[in-house]
Amino acid sequence: MSDIGLTAEVEDTKKLDGLGGRPAAGEDPAKREQILDGAMRVFMRMGFDASSMNDITREAGVSKGTLYVYFKNKEDLFAAIIQRKKSLVFDKLREIVEADKPVAETLYEFGLTFGSHLLSDDAIRGQRIVIGVIDRMPELADSFFKFGPNTGPVLLANYLARQVELGRLKPIDDPMYTSRQFGDLCMAGLYRPRLFGEMREPPPRETVERNVEWAVRLFLNTYGTDRT
């Protein structure tokens, strides 16, 4: 029987399993989160290559059949973990730029949140995993480094462009390039030592704060106005 012409009521019913209105296979958000939580623990503990779908089913407490209903392979799982983490951080960053605080305060809070995230254990381990497979799985790396509308650098670039229009910042030729420069400044001297293991633990918060304060001052010395 063709699906063409099905009513909205029938379409909704297709998403439910039984009279109790339980989500159909692959539609339960709680189950999906359970799988992602288990997969993340496995990837962080074992790395991408050493992890198997069997490891993930055991860690997540689901059957292999259930796992494959939600995710087709390890790559699909890892990409979903990346996207989930990005979404959580993006929501925090969006709140910061939408709060309409003074530019200096907004940049400071944005830089501290963004930098603390990228220097965290989970983010560093995830980046190391991606680096380890980038040559043979470039699509996985693309999902990690991709700059889409829901990423921090794009969010900050749009914020900077708005502040220029409002006269709070001097003209910026390339807001996206400047946004990425600001992010790098916030982690100057910290990011590479963390990524390559020279710095074993995330830097103390006061160290990140000092970096961000310096980055904000440098940025505003270049682009600040008397309305900043």
N, C-alpha and C positions, 0 to 999 in steps of 0.2 A: 504494500500500500504506500502511495506517495505521501510525503509530508506536506506537499504543496496544498495550501488552503486550510491547514489546521488552524483552529481558533486559538486565541491567546490562552484560553482556559486549558486547552489540551496541551499546549506547549509548556505551561506551568506544571501540569500534572506529570509530564514526562521527566521533570527534574526531581520528582519525589518518589520515594521507595516505600510503598505500602500505605495503609490508611493512617498511620501515625504521622505522616508528613516528614519522614526522615529524608535527609538529602540523598540523592542517588549516588552511585559510585563515582568518585572523582569530584563530588560537589560539596563535600563536608569541609569547611574551613578549619575546624579544629583538628581533624585528621591530617590535613595537609600540613598544618603547623607542627604537629607531632612528628611527622616524617622529616620535615626540614630541620627541626631541632636535633633529631637523632643523626641525620646526615651531617650536620655541621660539627657535631661532636666527633664523629668518625673522621671527617676530613681534617679537622684541626689536630687530631691525635695521630693519624696514620699518614696524612698526605693524600693527594689525589690518586696517584698511580697505585699505591698499595691498598687503597680502599676498594671494597667490592660491594655489589648490591646486596649480597648475603650479609656482610658486616652491617650494612645500614638497616636491613630488616630486623636484625637482632637488636641493634641499639635502639631503634624506634619502636620496637614491640609490635610490629605489623607483619602480615604475611607477605610473601613475595608477590602474590597476585594483587594484593592491595597496593603495594608499592608501585607496580607497573601501571595500575589504573591512573595514578597521579603523575608519574614521571617515567619517561621512556628509557632513560639511561642516566649514567653518572653525570654526564655533561649537562643534561637538562636540570638535574638536581642542583648542581653547583651554580649554574646560572640563576636559578630561582633563589638560592641563598644570597647571592650577590645582590639581586634586585630587592629582596626583602630588607637587607641591611641598608642599602642605598635609600630606600623609601623612608625608613625610620629616621635616618639622619636628615634627609631632605625635608621632612615635616618640621623638624626642629629649626633648620636653617630658614625655612619659609616663614615661620613664626617670627624669627628675628628681623628679617627684612620688611615684614608687614607691620611691625610694631610702631613705625614712624617715630623712632627716637632720633636724637642727634646723630649725624653721620659717624662721628668718631666712636660713639658708643655702639652703634650698629656694626661697624667694621670690627671692633674689638670682640664683641660677642660672637660674630660670625667666624672670625679667625680662630678664636679659642675653641669653638665647637667643632669646626672643620679640622683643625690641626689635631686636637685631642683624639678625634675619631681615627684619622689616618695613622696616628702614632700608636694606637691601641694594639694589644696583642692579637685580637681577632683580625683586624684589618691587615696587620703586617703579615700574619700567617697566610691569609688569603692571597695577598699580593705575591708572596713567595711561591705559592702553589701555581698561580697563573704564570709567573716567570718560568717555572720548571717545565711547563707544557706548551709554551707559546709557539715554539717552532713547528710542532706537529698538530697543534689545535688552535690556530689563530682565531677561529670564531669564538672560542671560549675567552680568549684575551680581549676580543672585541667587546664582548658583553660586559667585561669588567671595566675597561677604560673608556667605553663609549660615552660621548658627551651628548646627552639628549636633553629635552626640556625639563626633565625632573632630576637634574644633577646640580650640585653646588656651584660649580663655576658658571654655568648658564644662569642660574638664579642670581648670583652676585653681579654678573655682567648686566643683566636687565635692571638690577637695582642701581648700579652706577650710571647707566644711561638715563634713568629717571631723575637721579640727583643732578645730573648735568642740565637737564631740561628745567629743573626747578631753580637753577642758579646756585645750588649748594656746592657744586664741584665745577672746576674748570673743564673746558672741552677735553674729551678723551677720544683719540682717533680710533682706537680699537678696544671697546669695552671688554670683549672676550679675552683678548690677549692680556689686558691689564688685570682682569679678574684672576687669571691663572698665575700671573706674576705675584699678585698679592698673596695667593695661597702658598706659593713657594717661599715667599718672604716669611710667612708665619711659621714655617718649619725649617728655616735656614739653619744648617749645622746639626739638625736633629734627624731629619728624614732618612738620609743615606746610612748613617750609623745604625739606625734602628732596622732598616731593611736588610742590611748585610751582616747584622749580628754583632757589631762592635758594641752597641748599646743593647744589653740583654733585656732590660725592663723599660717600660714606658717612662719617659722623663718625668720628674716631679711637676706637679701642676704649676708651681711658681716659675719653673724654667720655661714652660710653654707660654705662660702669661707674659713673661719678660720678652720673649720673642715676638709675640703678637703686639705688645705695646710698641716695640721698636718698629714693626712693620706698619702699624697705623700712623705713627709719627712720620715715617719716611714717605708714606703714601700721601698724607695730607700736606706735607711740605711741597709736594709736586702739584697736587690737584685741589688743595683746599682753597676756599674763598672766605670772605668775611661773613658769609651766611652759613658756613659749615657748622 
